[in-house]
Each structure stands twice: as C-alpha cells, then as structure tokens.
C-alpha cells in the first residue's frame, strides 16, 4: 500500500489515505516497423484503504525493448 496525504483548502489537518495499486499486462506485441521494440496494454486498478476499487485505468505504452 502507498500512503497519500491530502490537505483540503482551508483545512488545518491533512487526511491520510492508504492506496493500493495493482497492474495487469493485457497484451504484448512487437512494433510493426522495429521488431526489437514492442507495445503493451495495461490495466491499473487503484484500491482504497478498505480494499475497495476506486479507479480503473486501461492504457498502452510503446517503445519497450523486448
């Protein structure tokens, strides 16, 4: 778990949250033009301090050296 400390405007006391992050590789494939590089698709899930899902993000990244 990662600890995140937030302070709202006008508030003197910050709130502390514990967040967990899970990442899963959904897809890996070589790039079309440069076969030594590749592309991945990842799902990242953020969990709050109670283990509840608060955010899910799916995105891609390119230029990875295979």
N, C-alpha and C positions, 0 to 999 in steps of 0.2 A: 504494500500500500504506500502511496505517496501522500504526504501531508501538505495541504494547501491552506494558507492563512489569508482570509479576506477581511477587509475593513470597509464597511458601508460608509457613504458620505455622512458626515455629522455624527457618526458613532465613535465613541472613545475606546470601545472594547472590540478587538478583532475576533472573528469567529474562526475556529479551526475545523477543517474538514479533512477526512482521510479518504482518498480516492484510489481505486484500483484500476489498472488498465490491462486489458487482455487483447492481444493481436493474433490474428489468424491469416496466414497466406492462403488466398483463394485460388490464385492462378499464377503460374510462372511460364514465360515463353521467351524464346530468343527474339532479338530485334530482327527486322526484315533485312536491313542493309548491312549491319555489322553483327555477324553471328557470335562474336565473343561477348557482346553485350546483351542485356535482356530487359524484360518488362515484368513487373509483378503487380498483382491486385491484392489489397489487404483490407480486412475488416478489423476495425479497432473498436472495442467496447469499453466504455468508462462506467465503473461501478461506484456508488457512494459508500459511506461508512457502514451502511446496513446491508451491503451486498446487492442492492437494487440497481438495475441498469438505468443510467441517466442520460447516456448518449451512445449512439452507434454511428460510426463513420466508415464508408467504403470508398477507397481511392486507389489510384495507381501511382507507380513510380517507375521511371525509366532510366536507362543508362547504367544499370547494375552489371558488374563484371561477373560473368558466370564461370 
